[in-house]
């Protein structure tokens, strides 16, 4: 059985989040996580028994185009959790939370090569809308 919890302390979910963000050095990861949390970043985790098998990191953003948006920064399911409804459970919980917060949209960005992830998002009612452009500054990755 999958249990979803909003985490006050992200520590139990960090090894799973690192699976998605493994290209970022540990010091940079910790610095960015702390800054993101100060800016409103929150996490929910999927548990099977006591093991974290999935993580969804999000924040609420406001802009002219989309209004109040539940923005998913991170969504990752462990290899053991894939194919067992973990990602769908996290996305379903995120949708309920977004409704409760009266958000106008749920949005996320996904790498162009992540075709399996795109199929997952589309299967859960999301549509591709735009292409993200990035300019790295100050040595950012």
VENSULRA-V522696 format. One record per backbone hydrogen bond with DSSP energy under -1.0 kcal/mol. NH is the residue of the N-H (numbers start at 0). CO is the residue of the C=O. If there is no record, write none. Layout:
nh | co
NH | CO
NH | CO
This chain:
nh | co
2 | 46
4 | 44
6 | 42
12 | 9
16 | 12
17 | 13
20 | 16
23 | 20
28 | 24
29 | 25
30 | 26
31 | 27
32 | 28
33 | 29
34 | 30
35 | 31
36 | 32
37 | 33
38 | 34
39 | 36
40 | 35
41 | 57
43 | 55
44 | 4
45 | 53
46 | 2
47 | 50
50 | 47
52 | 45
53 | 45
54 | 75
55 | 43
56 | 73
57 | 41
58 | 70
60 | 68
62 | 66
66 | 62
68 | 60
69 | 104
70 | 58
71 | 106
72 | 56
73 | 56
75 | 54
77 | 52
81 | 77
83 | 80
88 | 84
89 | 85
90 | 86
91 | 87
92 | 88
93 | 89
94 | 90
95 | 91
96 | 92
97 | 93
98 | 94
99 | 95
100 | 96
101 | 98
102 | 97
103 | 67
104 | 67
106 | 69
113 | 110
114 | 112
117 | 113
118 | 114
119 | 115
120 | 116
121 | 117
122 | 118
124 | 121
125 | 120
139 | 136
